[in-house]
Amino acid sequence: MRPVGVELPVRTAVPALHRALAERGVAVLAAPPGTGKTTLVPLALAGLVPGLDGPARRVLVAEPRRLAVRAAARRMAWLLGSAVGGTVGHTVRGERRVGPATVVEVVTTGVLLQRLQRDPELAGVDVVVLDECHERHLDADTALAFLLDVRAALRPELQLVCASATSDTGAWAELLGGEDGPAPVVEAHGVSHPVDVVWAPPPRAVKPPQGTRVDFALLEHVAATVRRAMAERDGDVLCFLPGVGEIARVAGQLADLPAEVLQLHGQAPQTVQDAALTAGERRRVVLSTSVAESSLTVPGVRVVVDSGLAREPRTDHARGLAGLVTVRASLAAGRQRAGRAGREAPGTVYRCWAEASDALAPRFPTPEIALADLTSFALQAACWGDPDAAALALPDRPPTGAMAAARQTLTALGAVDPDGRATERGHRIARTGLHPRLARALLDGAERVGAHRAAELVALLSEEPPRALGDDLARVWRAVRDGGDPYTRRWREEVRRLQRSVDAPRTGLSDAAAAGLVVALAYPERIARARSTEGPYLMASGTAGTLAAGSRLSGAPWLVVAVADRPAGSPSARIQRAVALDEETARQAGAALLTDRQEVEWSARESELTARRVEALGAIELAAEPLRTPDRALVRAALLEGLAREGVGSLLPWPPGAAGLRERLAFLHRTLGDPWPDVSDRALLAAADRWLEPELGRARRRSDLARIDTTAALQRLLPWASGQAGRLDELAPERIAVPTGSRIRVDYSGDRPVLAVKLQELFGWQAAPKLAGGRVPLTIHLLSPAGRPAAVTGDLAGFWREGYKAVRAELRGRYPRHPWPEDPATAQPTRRANPRK
């Protein structure tokens, strides 16, 4: 056996870690990348490192990615001078390399969750190490919560270590320690070499990322920066890019470099992964996703080129779309990436953005639980016995809306009962290790298309094929079946694994029909129909979708969308991968979305009520016909919608009597308040059941509304119960008697009530009555003999004293046959002119 990890800095922290576990059973290990926390610590905890004495224990190590699982297992086996599958083994989905002598097993957090569901006690395991917990992957957070449950209720002796590459450990210590106080924090300090920062923003503006799309101008700049770094610095170059597509594009632009260009990501062939993680003789450029931030150590790196971008999950619950989006990497991720340049010696990081933009970057990555589709998490929680995840000790609580959407999906799949508890079908779905939607497609699809074809198609959905194969999933299926590339080998392994979960013979359905059916079983709300021959599609969820120009799927009347995203601000989704299907298959797969309903609504275009009987698949209208006797409740709701859209004043008749009554009530409500009703459009609409019934219930169309007696209807709103209704004419009289005996209508349409009357009819009147119980004086509009305004006053006595003389002087010559006494306050009022002489 070679000396185990003699040079690794984490050695000095192992004794303190042993003590912490012996005393508390839990600990937080903070160790920068490259210190050996992923490889030496598990071996030391298993008692396999001479000089770091500890009890012999079986250790389970959980990593967030399959690539990191394999790399960690290989490195630990190498340190022990053995092969993977001996003392050290690993398990990922579809691949298990362990033996009877295995005491350290490395697994993905997804595999750990599956194991906990099958055997909550983790029989035979003494210590669990959750590595890279700072990355805040949802599976890791969930596994931690389950393990804390296990320690509290089943196995208090099970020891637990949360290992983080950052020093931000306070929250983890609180979570692990629980009621006994914070868990011990053990820190390991690596050898820190200085890293120079070179700010290298693009020479011209680039477009911000949209969905998974990155401006090619930025990728060209990243490639140019790699060339610059190669010329200015020695050593290997590690370049961080957001995803596989961007890595492939930059690799193409660097094809002529006098160096080995390697593409490191989860889908990369094993030989490429091995080459990236092993120092080579030639100078290397390693293009990597965020997997190399902390999970893996790439030897020989002296230079880091950072694009500044990362991928995060996003879920549009309203549109049924979930996937990854490109975002600005957090400041913490930027520090992790830069640190890779100083892992073995002084280094340099080239940052492909302006320094000032750091002020807008997030400090830390957003926890996945806050962003992701929570359907799988909700099923895990339900199978664990905590459907609402209320009792789970999670670092962050799941968003209420996302959990409600997840519960709705699981209920539709038959995975949970109305109370949220996992059904037998739900447990079976969970055991597949797939997203519940894909598990449903596998289980139900196998019965209709056969186990092998269902497994092949679901494997295509779970192990996404290279984008270069095109957007037609049926064609991709045929190509992969005949392929021999690394993706195809992984796909076949997954097919074999999935086929073991189901047992059904092949049916007579064609491959094309089988593809459409299985994908539609996974995503029924993404069944889509073309709106026109070459136009966009409408999905059953109500989301519009468009194919890329030149797509082979163009012209297909029906599609089911497997992969799509919706750029910010875009009204429709971009369909990235789909399969054609026919209407019959769409109806079969989307049976739960089929409705046969009465559609009664107000047509704003026709300004009329319309009623149809509609057969639909979600938002997709399949057939419609006029409805002659629509449901009365639906008619009433549609008429109310029309009143809301076009206004009570527009659709209902308002003859002078009704309009006047409404104005009087509005005046009293404005002046006195309760119990006098609000008669604004909004208030009348809200109180329709009080004043428009039963007329509204009998109405069937707009013309029926026009025949309603609104005067009688408004009277229903008067405060009869309090006895105040009888005071209406006292408080807001419709007409007022003036000195001549004429009864003049009061105008309540303005802010103040107005009495418009000929001046001669008011001779001798010193004051008009006040309204609303003496609170509001009348405004008097004094009219000429021709009925034209001559003066306006609210103080009639004052007008006789001061204003009348001017009016008399102006009008007496124009209307000589009418009386113009010098003292109007004592003159006799009259409606008549003077007799001719």
Secondary structure, 3 states (H helix, E strand, C coil): CCCCCCCCHHHHHHHHHHHHHHHHCEEEEECCCCCCCCCHHHHHHCCCCCCCCCCCCCEEEEECCHHHHHHHHHHHHHHHCCCCCCCEEEEECCEEECCCCCCEEEEEHHHHHHHHHHCCCCCCCCEEEECCHHHCCHHHHHHHHHHHHHHHHCCCCCEEEEEECCCCCHHHHHHHHHHHCCCCEEECCCCCCCEEEEECCCCCCCCCCECCECCHHHHHHHHHHHHHHHHHCCCEEEEECCCHHHHHHHHHHCCCCCCEEEEECCCCCHHHHHHHCCCCCCCEEEEECHHHCCCCCCCCEEEEEECCEEEEEEEECCCCEEEEEEEECCHHHHHHHHHHHHCCCCEEEEECCCHHHHHHCCCCCCCHHHCCCCHHHHHHHHHHCCCCCCCCCCCCCCCHHHHHHHHHHHHHHCCECCCCCECHHHHHHHHCCCCHHHHHHHHHHHHHHCHHHHHHHHHHHHCCCCHHHCCEHHHHHHHHHCCCCHHHHHHHHHHHHHHCCCCCCCCCCCHHHHHHHHHHHHCHHHEEEECCCCCCEEECCCCEEEECCCCCCCCCCEEEEEEEECCCCCCEEEEEEEEECCHHHHHHHCHHHEEEEEEEEEECCCCEEEEEEEEEECCEEEEEEECCCCCHHHHHHHHHHHHHHHCHHHHCCCCHHHHHHHHHHHHHHHHHCCCCCCCCHHHHHHCHHHHCCCHHHHCCCHHHHCCCCHHHHHHCCCCCCCCHHHHHHHHCCCEEECCCCCEEEEECCCCCCEEEEEHHHHCCCCCCCEECCCCEECEEEEECCCCCEEEEECCHHHHHHHHHHHHHHHHCCCCCCCCCCCCCCCCCCCCCCCCCC
